[in-house]
Amino acid sequence: MKTLSLVFLCLAGISNFCLGQDGIENRYAASIRNELLELNAQMTADRQNLYIVTAECGPKSKEAALGRSISHRDDSLILLKVESIIHVYGYLGPKTIGYEANQTMFNVIYNMQLDSAKKYVAILWQALLKGNATPENYAALADKVSLQESHAQIYGSIIQRKGGTYYMPPILDTAKVDSLRKEIGLPPLQEYLKMLSAK
């Protein structure tokens, strides 16, 4: 019986080897997409429930504190699930799992603490080269990490708000920002700012 089990395991291994990484991704794409969409729905529901409880009971209420605790617990579990997906299948692109699921994966990564988010800058860079990450998402994560570490961003993708006024945090190298943006497929900075102001 053990011999038969080993044979099946070997055959499964050979099957996965023959499929290659792309084959494995496509084979499980639907289930991964569904799981990510479920995680997105859970995050949305948590945020909505916390907003309602805070509005009705006050931000310092026991109910709001409990809501924040539940949301924090759920976020930790969601983070583990997303990291597990990336560890096993790599950073999957919109063509494999759809735009919404891909964006859910990015949103979870973007909201990580700095130490965790830092390691995903290189992962998103490789994903960008393969067409599995958008230039906007890569730039946003790289800028977030750079902003927290050096108080300046690389691509100028982050706009912040202070006292009702929007402003752009400093850029590391303003002379090279447009060439850096072009390298990853983004329009010049002034063009980007015009698009934002038109919205």
Residue pairs with C-beta under 8 A, 6 or more apart in sequence:
16 24
19 27
21 89
21 90
24 89
25 89
25 90
25 92
25 96
26 96
28 89
29 92
29 96
29 97
32 85
32 89
32 92
32 97
32 101
33 97
33 98
33 101
35 81
35 85
36 82
36 85
36 97
36 100
36 101
36 104
36 105
37 100
37 101
37 104
39 78
39 81
39 82
39 104
39 108
40 100
40 101
40 104
40 107
42 74
42 78
43 74
43 75
43 78
43 104
43 107
43 108
46 70
46 71
46 74
46 75
47 71
49 67
49 70
49 71
50 64
50 67
50 68
50 71
53 61
53 63
53 64
53 66
53 67
54 61
54 64
54 67
56 63
57 63
57 64
58 64
75 111
78 108
79 108
79 112
79 116
82 104
82 105
82 108
82 109
85 92
85 105
86 105
86 123
90 127
90 132
91 105
91 123
91 124
91 126
91 127
91 132
91 133
92 101
92 102
92 105
92 132
93 102
93 127
93 130
93 131
93 132
93 133
94 102
94 132
94 134
95 131
95 132
96 132
97 105
102 132
102 133
103 137
106 124
106 133
106 137
106 141
109 117
109 120
109 124
109 141
110 117
110 137
110 140
110 141
110 144
112 120
114 145
114 148
114 149
117 141
117 144
117 145
118 145
120 141
121 138
121 141
121 142
121 145
124 133
124 137
124 138
124 141
124 142
125 138
127 133
127 138
128 134
128 135
128 138
128 184
135 184
135 185
135 186
136 157
136 186
138 184
139 154
139 155
139 157
139 181
139 184
139 186
140 157
140 158
142 154
142 155
143 153
143 154
143 155
143 156
143 157
143 158
144 158
146 152
146 153
146 154
146 172
147 153
147 158
147 169
150 172
151 169
151 170
152 169
152 170
152 171
152 172
153 169
153 170
153 171
153 172
154 171
154 172
154 173
154 177
154 180
155 177
155 180
155 181
155 184
155 186
156 168
156 171
156 177
156 181
156 189
156 192
157 186
157 192
158 168
158 169
159 166
159 167
159 168
159 196
160 166
160 167
160 168
160 169
161 167
168 193
171 177
171 189
173 180
177 189
178 188
178 189
181 187
181 188
181 189
181 192
182 188
186 192
187 195
